[in-house]
Structures are given as structure tokens and as C-alpha cells.
């Protein structure tokens, strides 16, 4: 699954959408957001509830989140579970 972030503030993704739904168990982050100092210093974080909505709901997301959590990709930030993207790909300007 390819997720394109369009709004990021202090490492947290506030707006995104799916560009390719294949392989949701392997989410890849594409960055198409204006980034200011501090917005991408460290892993970029997608709130777990937003990830659940992107993949089709809690029942679909639960097994993926268990595996991602075992890999250290689910972290807590400000009391909320987030999917961590330590790396991401910039979207090329067309």
C-alpha cells in the first residue's frame, strides 16, 4: 500500500490518501507535503485510527497492526498509537 501524506506537522501526518491499495501489509509513505523545520525530524507518524480507515476498518487492520507492532512500527505519541515511518519517499514534481 502506498500512502501519500499531504499535511504533516511536527512528525504527525494530518492528511493523507492511498495511491496504491495493493499489499496493505507493507505500507510505504510518499511525502507530498510542505515540510518545515521539525516536521520530519525523526520517524513520521500516522495515527493508527487513520491507518485503520485507509485499509478498510478495524477487522482488516488488526492482523496487520499486530505484525507491524511486533516489528516495532507501532509507537505511542501523545497517548495515541501511531504507525511509524522511519523512511519515506518524496513525490517527484511533475
N, C-alpha and C positions, 0 to 999 in steps of 0.2 A: 504494500500500500504506500502510495506517495501522498504525503500531506503537505500542502503549501501554506505556509504562515504568511499572513498579510499585515498583522499587527502584533508587535512584541514590545513589552515594556519591562525593564529590569528582569530579563530572562524568562518571563512568563508569556506564553502565547495567548493573545486575547481574541484573535480572529484567524480562522484557517478553513480550508476546504480540501476535499480529496480530489486529486488529479488522476489517480490510477488506483482503483479499488482492489486490484489483484494482490495476493499474498498479504492480507492484513496482519498476519502473524509476524511479519517483518516490516514494521513501519519505517519509512525513510522520510526525513524532513527536508523540504525545499524552502528556502528563505526568499520571499519577495516582499520584504518589509523594510521600511526606513529604520536603520539601526543607529541609535545614538550611543555615546559612551555609557557603558554599564548594561546595555540591553542584551548583549551576547557574551558577557564576561563569564565564562563557565558554561555548563550544560544549559540548553534551552529547555523549558519545561512546558508540557501540555497537560492541563488538568485532566485527571482520569475520567471524570464525568463527560468531558468533551470528547475524549477518545472513544468512550462507550457509545456515544451518539453517532460518531463517524463510522463505526464498524457495524452498527445495526442493533445496539441495545446491550443491556447487561448480560443476558444469557449468551450472546455471541462473544462478547468481550471477555467474560470471566476466565475461560481457559487460556486465552492469550495473555491476560494480565498476570495469571499465576506463573506462566513461563517467563514473562518479562521481569516479574518481581524476583524470581529465582536467579536471573541474570544481573540483578542489581539495577534494573532500569526503572523501577517504581520507587520514587522517593517522596518524602513528606516535605512540603514547603508551606509555611504559614498555616500549619494544621490541616492541609489538604493534600491528598495523594496526587502526584503528578508523574507522567511518563517523561523520563529524562532522555534528551537527545544530546549526547556529548559531542556529536559532529552533525553537520548539516551541509546541504549543497545550495549555493546561491543560484537563483534563477537568472539565466542569461537574458540581457536586454535584447529585444528583437528590433 
